[in-house]
Amino acid sequence: MKDLDTMTVSKVGRSTLPRWWRKSSGLSKGGLVEVRPMRDGKNSILLTPKLAKRRGAIGLLELFSNCPAPILPPERHHFPFK
């Protein structure tokens, strides 16, 4: 058995997950959920919402804002003219 699997929650919400849980976890418009077995003898699973990764310039800016040290801009290189 795998330790981790993924499941998609539809935006219509036709799955068996309650509406209050989808709203509180940010999945009211749908998204991905990590599914992990609990191994408690009752065949239970643990569902953890996966945050959508932001792409493009906004995602890059978000990654840079999480850096512990400031990122300085590089110095300009002046090329000789012909």
N, C-alpha and C positions, 0 to 999 in steps of 0.2 A: 504494500500500500504506500502511496506517495505521501510525503509529509505536507505538501502544499499543492493546492489546485486553485483554479480561478473559476468564477461564475459571473455571468452577466445578469444584472438586474435591469429589466426593461423599464422604459419611461412610463409606460402605461400601468405598470405595477401588477401585471397578471401573474406574478409569482406568489408564493405562499408567505412572503415577508409582510409584516404589518405596516400600515401606512405611517404610523407614528415613528417606527424605527427608521424607515426610509427618509423621513423628513429630518430627524435628529442626526442622522449620519451623512446627510448631504446627498442622498441618492434619490431624491424625489424626481429628478430628470433622468434617472438611470445611471449606470456606471458599472465598474468592476468591483468584485468582492473576492478577497482571499478566503479560501475554505481550508481549515486545518482540522484534522481529527483530534478529539480530546483523549481518546484511549482510556475512558473511565469505565468501560464494561457495559455502558448503556448505548453505545454507538452514537454518541453526541458529536457535534461539530461546532467549531468556533468560526464565526463570520467576521471578517475585518474589512472595512471599506478601503479600497485603494484610491488614493488621490490621483486625479487626472494630471498628467504631466503637461505643463505649459511649454509650448514650442515657439521657436522664432525669437525675435528680439526681446519680447516680454519675458519669456522663460529664461533667457540668458541673463537679463537684468535681475531677475529673482534669484538665480544661482549666485551671481556676484554679490548681491546684498547679504547673502548668508555667510560670506567668507569672514573668517576671524580677523584677518589683516587687510588694510586698505590696498586696493590695486591701483598702482600709479600708472598714468599714461606713459607710453614709451616715448623716448626722445626721437625727434625727426632726424632722418639722415639726409644730408644735402649731397646730391649727386653732382659730379662735375659736368659742366656743359661741354658739348663737342666743339 
